[in-house]
Amino acid sequence: MEISDQLLCLFSAEVRAEDDRYVVEVPRREVETGSIEADGIYRVALIASDEAASGSEASVEPTTTPVDEPQPPVESGEVRYVEVEDIGKQGDGIARVERGYVIIVPNTEVGERVKIEVREVKSNFAVGDVVE
C-alpha cells in the first residue's frame, strides 16, 4: 500500500454508533502535538485491520485485548509523526505515544518532530527510524 506524502497522522480507532451517525475519535495527542487542528477539515481514509481484510465474517467484529495482556500501541512498519521528548543513556531520542509507550529514535534531539517508520516492536518499547 502506498502512503501519501500528505499524511498528517496515523492511528488506530474503532467506528462506533452514536445516535444517527457513526464516529471515529481522533486521539488528543494528534491535536496537541500539532499534527492537526481541532477545527480543521481533513480527508479521512479508513484501512481495514488485518483481521477485517481477511474477509471472514467473524473477523469483521471488533477485537478486544484481554486486560492482563496490553499490546504495544504500534506495529512494525507503521509510519507516524512523533516528538522527541528526551535523550536516552546511549544518546538516542525518546518519544512517547499512547499510554506512555516509548519509541527510541536514533539520531534525533529533544524537541524534534519527525516522521518515523517503526522498525522493531517489543512489549515495552519500539525502535523507529526517521524517514523524513
trRosetta pair geometry for C-beta under 8 A, 3 or more apart (Angstrom, degrees):
i j d omega theta_ij theta_ji phi_ij phi_ji
1 47 7.4 66 -166 -133 167 135
3 7 5.6 -18 171 -33 100 147
3 79 5.9 137 119 47 175 147
4 7 5.3 139 74 -39 79 83
7 10 6.3 6 178 -51 124 103
7 79 7.2 66 103 107 155 120
8 30 7.9 85 126 -170 98 108
8 35 5.0 125 158 174 91 89
8 36 5.5 94 134 -65 141 91
8 42 7.1 -92 32 -135 141 137
8 81 7.5 -44 173 -4 45 138
9 26 7.8 80 89 -156 145 106
9 30 4.5 53 -146 -136 169 118
9 35 4.1 71 -61 159 115 150
9 36 6.1 -81 -1 -20 129 109
9 80 6.9 32 -155 -146 58 85
9 81 6.3 -74 -101 28 68 109
10 78 6.8 -174 112 -174 132 93
10 79 6.1 78 19 83 155 69
10 80 4.9 -121 55 -92 99 84
11 26 7.4 113 52 -147 140 59
11 27 5.4 -143 -161 3 167 120
11 30 6.6 -99 -21 -58 140 129
11 80 7.5 78 -68 -117 66 128
12 49 7.7 60 -139 -94 116 105
12 73 7.9 -154 33 -166 115 76
13 24 5.0 105 106 -167 132 87
13 25 5.7 -164 -152 58 136 67
13 26 7.5 -68 -57 -87 158 33
13 27 7.5 -153 -76 -38 114 85
14 24 7.7 -163 94 -121 27 73
14 62 5.5 30 -132 -120 135 129
15 22 5.2 16 178 172 104 118
15 23 7.2 152 -156 71 58 36
15 24 5.5 -36 -98 -75 70 89
15 46 7.6 10 -55 -128 124 145
16 22 6.9 161 79 -157 29 71
16 23 5.6 -29 64 61 82 88
17 21 7.9 156 -154 91 54 35
17 22 5.8 -42 -98 -103 51 73
17 23 7.9 114 -141 16 6 83
18 21 5.9 -24 71 73 84 80
18 22 7.1 127 22 -121 79 23
18 23 4.8 18 8 -9 132 123
24 44 7.2 142 65 -171 144 148
24 46 7.5 -145 -80 -92 158 112
26 30 5.4 -90 169 57 101 138
26 31 6.9 92 120 -36 120 99
26 36 7.0 -67 180 67 151 143
27 30 5.3 103 71 -9 80 100
27 98 7.1 -82 -141 -84 153 104
28 31 6.1 -64 -164 40 45 103
28 32 5.8 33 149 -15 79 116
29 32 5.5 -61 -134 47 34 109
29 33 5.6 23 169 -13 72 112
29 97 7.2 128 134 -151 170 61
29 98 7.4 -128 1 -72 148 65
30 33 6.6 -53 -133 41 20 100
30 35 4.6 -67 -166 56 73 129
30 36 5.5 13 145 28 102 105
31 34 7.9 48 174 -64 30 20
31 35 7.3 -76 -72 51 24 82
31 36 5.9 -57 -92 78 62 80
31 37 6.9 80 -138 -138 88 21
31 38 5.3 49 -140 -65 140 80
33 81 7.1 167 124 112 133 109
33 83 5.5 -156 -144 -19 114 124
33 113 7.0 148 173 -125 102 124
34 113 7.1 -46 63 -120 123 166
35 81 5.6 158 -96 60 112 139
36 40 5.7 -132 -177 52 87 139
36 42 6.3 -37 -135 -54 131 147
37 40 4.0 104 63 -29 91 112
48 52 4.0 -130 -166 93 102 112
48 53 4.2 139 105 -64 125 81
49 52 4.8 88 49 11 77 101
49 53 6.9 -143 89 -9 36 91
49 63 7.6 -136 115 15 162 119
50 53 5.8 -59 -146 35 27 113
50 54 7.0 39 154 -34 60 99
51 54 6.1 -49 -163 13 32 114
51 59 3.8 -156 167 -167 87 105
51 60 7.8 -163 125 -62 95 26
51 63 6.2 107 13 -34 165 134
52 59 5.7 -169 -80 129 35 96
52 60 5.4 77 -121 -109 86 58
54 59 5.2 43 55 50 112 170
55 59 7.5 47 56 52 25 128
56 59 4.6 84 68 4 91 107
56 60 7.7 -150 96 -18 52 81
57 60 5.9 -49 -161 14 40 115
58 61 6.3 -42 -174 13 45 112
65 69 6.0 -123 173 90 95 87
65 70 6.6 90 125 -123 137 36
65 71 5.1 -126 -119 -7 156 108
66 69 4.7 52 69 28 98 102
67 70 7.8 -2 -171 -59 36 78
70 99 7.4 -149 -180 155 144 171
72 75 7.7 146 94 -74 106 45
72 101 6.2 123 -150 -149 74 144
72 121 5.2 -180 79 -174 162 113
72 122 7.3 118 -70 81 143 32
72 123 6.5 -145 -53 -137 101 29
72 126 6.4 113 -174 -54 142 112
73 97 5.7 -150 86 111 129 117
73 98 3.9 172 -131 59 173 122
73 99 6.3 154 -33 26 133 107
73 101 5.2 -179 26 17 107 156
74 78 5.2 -143 -167 53 84 145
74 80 7.4 -112 -120 14 112 138
74 97 6.6 84 -47 60 113 158
74 101 7.0 -178 -2 123 100 142
74 103 6.8 54 -4 -84 163 119
74 118 5.0 168 156 -90 125 160
74 121 6.0 -160 93 -108 89 119
74 126 5.2 -60 73 -24 134 166
75 78 4.7 107 60 -36 75 116
75 118 6.6 133 87 76 35 144
75 121 6.5 -51 -142 -45 27 159
76 118 5.6 -128 -120 112 33 100
76 119 6.9 4 -143 165 86 16
76 120 6.7 17 -107 -106 106 21
76 121 5.1 -118 -54 -4 82 110
77 117 6.7 -21 -151 -175 31 99
77 118 6.5 -32 28 68 22 86
78 117 7.2 162 82 -153 37 56
78 118 4.6 20 52 19 86 122
79 115 6.6 16 -178 178 96 95
79 116 7.1 -177 -145 91 57 42
79 117 5.1 -26 -94 -97 79 74
79 118 7.7 -138 -71 2 32 76
79 131 6.7 -50 -131 36 109 150
80 97 7.6 52 110 -107 151 139
80 115 7.4 -164 107 -147 21 63
80 116 6.5 -18 64 58 64 82
80 118 7.6 24 20 -33 100 102
81 113 6.2 22 179 173 107 93
81 114 7.0 176 -147 93 66 28
81 115 5.3 -39 -91 -93 73 65
81 116 7.6 127 -115 13 25 75
82 95 3.7 58 160 175 127 162
82 97 6.6 -70 -113 -68 111 99
82 103 5.9 -99 -115 67 170 138
82 105 6.7 -179 81 -47 132 146
82 113 7.3 -167 96 -148 32 59
82 114 6.4 -19 61 62 75 74
82 116 5.8 -18 18 12 113 124
82 128 7.1 109 15 66 143 157
83 95 6.1 138 71 -128 37 105
83 111 7.4 -27 -173 -155 96 23
83 112 7.2 170 -151 90 56 41
83 113 4.8 -25 -97 -98 80 79
84 87 7.9 40 167 -72 115 65
84 93 3.8 -51 -132 -169 129 124
84 94 6.7 98 -155 56 75 36
84 95 5.4 -72 -95 -69 46 88
84 105 6.0 -112 -91 60 106 129
84 108 4.7 -175 -68 132 153 124
84 109 6.4 130 93 92 149 26
84 110 5.6 -129 117 -111 100 31
84 111 6.6 -28 72 32 91 27
84 112 4.7 25 22 53 121 86
84 113 7.8 -142 8 -74 73 34
84 114 7.0 33 -29 9 103 109
85 94 6.1 -63 60 96 81 82
85 95 6.1 116 2 -118 90 44
85 96 5.9 -24 17 7 145 97
85 110 6.8 9 168 -136 15 83
86 93 7.6 132 78 -162 43 53
86 94 4.3 -23 70 58 90 116
86 110 6.4 27 -101 -101 19 105
87 91 6.3 -16 -179 -144 110 34
87 92 7.1 153 -157 76 66 29
87 93 6.3 -44 -103 -101 64 45
87 94 6.7 -179 -97 5 12 94
87 109 7.3 -15 -77 -138 114 51
87 110 6.1 -77 -35 -47 93 98
88 91 6.9 -40 72 31 75 18
88 92 4.8 -4 38 59 118 82
88 93 7.6 -3 0 64 90 3
88 94 5.3 113 -49 -50 91 114
88 104 6.5 -11 -20 -125 148 105
92 104 5.0 34 128 -173 138 99
92 105 6.6 159 174 70 93 36
92 106 4.7 -53 -124 -95 105 58
92 107 7.7 -16 -126 -9 71 40
92 108 7.5 43 -172 39 58 84
93 104 7.2 135 78 -166 55 50
93 105 4.2 -35 77 72 110 92
93 106 7.1 -172 23 -86 83 7
93 107 7.6 -53 -3 67 108 29
93 108 3.3 -33 -20 75 151 106
93 109 6.5 -85 -86 -40 114 11
93 110 7.2 -179 -127 -65 92 45
93 112 6.8 -61 -122 51 154 118
94 102 5.8 -32 -161 -154 100 105
94 103 7.5 143 -159 73 50 47
94 104 6.1 -25 -101 -105 67 59
94 105 7.3 178 -81 23 18 82
95 102 7.4 133 74 -158 45 53
95 103 4.7 -21 66 63 97 99
95 105 5.7 39 -6 -9 110 124
95 116 7.9 -171 27 0 152 150
95 128 7.7 -35 39 39 127 132
96 100 5.3 -28 -165 -148 124 46
96 101 6.7 137 -157 67 67 41
96 102 5.9 -33 -98 -95 72 55
96 103 7.5 176 -88 17 23 77
97 101 5.1 -33 62 67 86 98
97 103 6.2 46 -13 -15 111 116
98 101 5.9 13 73 16 64 114
101 124 7.7 -155 -137 -167 75 41
101 125 7.3 166 -178 -106 72 42
101 126 7.3 36 155 1 108 102
102 124 7.2 21 35 148 104 70
102 125 4.4 -28 80 -116 102 94
102 126 7.4 176 99 28 57 63
103 116 7.0 145 150 90 139 159
103 118 7.0 -87 -133 -107 123 95
103 125 7.0 161 -92 -169 29 74
103 126 4.8 -20 -113 70 79 96
103 127 7.2 147 -166 -105 68 15
103 128 5.0 15 176 -2 118 119
104 125 6.2 43 -19 168 100 122
104 126 7.2 -164 22 93 73 43
104 127 4.9 -27 66 -108 100 71
104 128 7.2 159 74 23 47 69
105 108 4.7 7 113 12 109 140
105 114 6.5 149 178 65 151 137
105 116 5.8 -97 -114 -94 118 145
105 127 7.8 154 -80 -162 39 55
105 128 5.2 -24 -95 71 85 93
105 129 7.6 154 -142 -101 72 18
105 130 6.5 81 -173 -53 108 86
106 127 7.6 21 -18 -164 96 102
106 129 7.3 -14 43 -110 98 66
107 130 6.7 -99 83 8 106 128
108 112 4.9 -134 -169 62 100 144
108 114 5.9 -106 -114 -8 134 149
108 130 6.5 143 -67 -58 109 128
109 112 5.3 98 60 -22 67 117
114 130 4.9 -55 175 -120 138 103
114 132 7.1 164 -167 74 72 67
115 130 7.1 88 72 -157 56 64
115 131 5.4 -72 111 64 96 88
115 132 3.9 16 50 44 124 111
116 128 3.5 54 160 152 135 127
116 129 6.2 145 -155 70 84 31
116 130 5.7 -53 -98 -93 76 41
116 131 6.3 129 -135 3 23 89
117 128 6.3 164 76 -158 31 85
117 129 5.6 -19 57 59 85 87
117 131 5.0 68 -18 -41 101 131
118 121 6.2 36 161 -63 124 97
118 126 5.2 -21 -149 164 109 137
118 127 7.5 116 -159 78 62 42
118 128 4.8 -47 -97 -96 50 94
119 126 7.8 144 50 171 58 88
119 127 5.2 -47 60 98 103 92
119 128 6.1 157 2 -115 83 31
119 129 5.4 64 -41 -13 124 101
120 126 6.3 170 90 -159 57 65
120 127 4.4 20 48 40 102 105
121 126 4.7 -15 -108 -109 63 104
122 125 5.4 11 59 60 111 64
122 126 6.6 -175 25 -82 68 49
